[in-house]
Amino acid sequence: MELTLNNGVTMPALGLGVFQSPPEQTTVAVEAALATGYRHIDTAAAYGNERQVGEGIHNSGLDRAEVFIETKVWVSDYGYDQTLHAWDKAAGKLGVDYLDLFILHQPAPDRFEKTIAAYKALETLLGDGRVRAIGVSNFMPHHLKQLLESTDVIPAVNQVELHPYFTQPDVQAADAGHGILTQAWSPIGGITFYPGWGEDRKNVMADATIGAIGQKHSKTPAQVMLRWHLQQGRSAIPKSTNPARIAENFDVFDFELSADELAGLDALHTGRRSGPDPDEAREERFAMVIPEA
Ligand code: NAP
């Protein structure tokens, strides 16, 4: 299933995410995904595995043009010249001469002018043909407003935390209003259950409503959530390093959720994010240095 971005570029709706995929497992995970039929990989400078993503794509034997490669600039590389150089780092590690989608990983609320300068560098890269589309991640409507006031190219994509317990209706509406595609991170709720992110979270994978819908369709909770994203027009990038789960997450094109089921999933929204608040400056994390290629 392909989605058309606001500049006419097409992108496979479902991609493989690799956040927290250890480098030594990433190459094999990417190879498994491409063998399964995925044609879209979402990585980031900050994940420390762009090189292994590139290796996996190379080992697959597919042509470069057959795989949609999305990666992200980390905050420590914000600023016009720094972000142009961030492209050199990313493309060098991935072993490619263009990126399909290059996005800012976060708004940096403590240095928003550098965020804007970074985005202007993305516009330059787009003009030069070194990227096919540009976008943002974790931008709330007020960040988008500020960005649009000072830049020329409307982001193609806004990648945000989005699963049934946190659907960000305001962000989805703002994105849609500007023709920006909403892309779900933690689309099957990883942030609601992976270890080390706070103990008072409720695991969306164990939700009874989702389980019951899955039983009706003989599908797993992850498959139900992914189908919900796709039917509502979002891109989703589930992460797994396990070949069986990588395949499971791609086996979502042979069933259809009813309008009632979609509404039932929408109704699970709690209004409470599990991941970091994009308005919080996280100095230590922001300072992480991205190595040269
Ligand atoms: P996710 O994809 O919602 O969930 C991943 C977790 O679910 C992993 O623990 C994975 O473990 C497990 N899993 C995968 N498939 C499963 C299945 N079918 N059944 C049961 N468990 C399953 O969470 P995420 O990694 O946070 O988000 C996905 C991607 O979004 C990331 O990899 C990254 O590319 C992107 N992301 C972006 C941001 C941002 O700030 N822009 C933040 C977070 C994530 P196994 O690997 O063991 O299968």
Residues whose N, C-alpha, C, O or C-beta is under 5 A from the ligand:
A	BS01	NAP	G17 V18 F19 D42 H105 S137 Q159 A184 W185 S186 P187 I188 G189 G190 I191 Y194 A222 I237 P238 K239 S240 T241 N242 R245 E248
